[in-house]
Amino acid sequence: RALYDFTAENPSELSFKEDDLLYIQYKQCAGWFVGYLNGQVGLIPENYIQFMKNS
């Protein structure tokens, strides 16, 4: 779940809004995950998300 809005600064990043549910694929490097939202894939900053348990 997104904790804050994030606006991509380059084409490899993914923009999202607070409370969006993001699907994480894997950790890319320190501080960044690769994930997707609404059919788009991109980098997501780790400090902008909160992990949720699957129910």
LOTI-261110 format. One record per residue (C-alpha): residue number from 1; residue in three letters; x, y, z. Coordinates in steps of 0.05 Angstrom, whole numbers, plus 32768, in hexadecimal, padded with zeros to 4 digits. Example, Ala and Ser with C-alpha at 12.3 -4.5 7.8 and 13.67 -1.06 7.14 Angstrom:
BEGIN
<n 1 res ALA X 80F6 Y 7FA6 Z 809C>;
<n 2 res SER X 8111 Y 7FEB Z 808F>;
This chain:
BEGIN
<n 1 res ARG X 8000 Y 8000 Z 8000>;
<n 2 res ALA X 801A Y 8045 Z 7FEE>;
<n 3 res LEU X 8026 Y 8072 Z 802A>;
<n 4 res TYR X 802F Y 80B1 Z 7FFF>;
<n 5 res ASP X 8026 Y 80CA Z 7FB8>;
<n 6 res PHE X 8063 Y 80BF Z 7F8C>;
<n 7 res THR X 806F Y 80DF Z 7F48>;
<n 8 res ALA X 80A0 Y 80BB Z 7F1B>;
<n 9 res GLU X 80DE Y 80E5 Z 7F09>;
<n 10 res ASN X 80F5 Y 80B7 Z 7ED1>;
<n 11 res PRO X 80D5 Y 8082 Z 7EA3>;
<n 12 res SER X 80EB Y 8047 Z 7ECE>;
<n 13 res GLU X 80C5 Y 805F Z 7F0B>;
<n 14 res LEU X 807B Y 8053 Z 7F1A>;
<n 15 res SER X 804D Y 808C Z 7F30>;
<n 16 res PHE X 8018 Y 807D Z 7F64>;
<n 17 res LYS X 7FE9 Y 809E Z 7F96>;
<n 18 res GLU X 7FE2 Y 8096 Z 7FE1>;
<n 19 res ASP X 7FBC Y 8056 Z 7FF3>;
<n 20 res ASP X 7FC6 Y 8036 Z 7FAE>;
<n 21 res LEU X 7FD1 Y 7FEB Z 7FB4>;
<n 22 res LEU X 8013 Y 7FDB Z 7F91>;
<n 23 res TYR X 8028 Y 7F95 Z 7F7F>;
<n 24 res ILE X 8072 Y 7F8A Z 7F8D>;
<n 25 res GLN X 8099 Y 7F5A Z 7F5F>;
<n 26 res TYR X 80DF Y 7F5E Z 7F7D>;
<n 27 res LYS X 8113 Y 7F8B Z 7F9E>;
<n 28 res GLN X 813C Y 7FAE Z 7F68>;
<n 29 res CYS X 8172 Y 7FCE Z 7F92>;
<n 30 res ALA X 817A Y 7FF1 Z 7FD5>;
<n 31 res GLY X 813C Y 801B Z 7FE1>;
<n 32 res TRP X 8116 Y 8006 Z 7FA2>;
<n 33 res PHE X 80E4 Y 7FD0 Z 7F8E>;
<n 34 res VAL X 80C9 Y 7FBD Z 7F4B>;
<n 35 res GLY X 807E Y 7FB9 Z 7F4B>;
<n 36 res TYR X 803F Y 7FC7 Z 7F24>;
<n 37 res LEU X 7FFF Y 7FEE Z 7F27>;
<n 38 res ASN X 7FC7 Y 7FF2 Z 7EF3>;
<n 39 res GLY X 7FEF Y 7FC9 Z 7EC1>;
<n 40 res GLN X 802D Y 7FF5 Z 7EC5>;
<n 41 res VAL X 8070 Y 7FDC Z 7EE1>;
<n 42 res GLY X 80A6 Y 8008 Z 7F00>;
<n 43 res LEU X 80D3 Y 8018 Z 7F3A>;
<n 44 res ILE X 80B2 Y 8028 Z 7F7D>;
<n 45 res PRO X 80D8 Y 804A Z 7FB6>;
<n 46 res GLU X 80D9 Y 801D Z 7FF3>;
<n 47 res ASN X 80CC Y 8055 Z 8025>;
<n 48 res TYR X 8089 Y 8066 Z 8002>;
<n 49 res ILE X 8068 Y 8023 Z 800E>;
<n 50 res GLN X 804E Y 7FF8 Z 8046>;
<n 51 res PHE X 804A Y 7FAD Z 803E>;
<n 52 res MET X 8008 Y 7F8B Z 804C>;
<n 53 res LYS X 7FFA Y 7F42 Z 805B>;
<n 54 res ASN X 7FD3 Y 7F1A Z 8027>;
<n 55 res SER X 7F91 Y 7F02 Z 8042>;
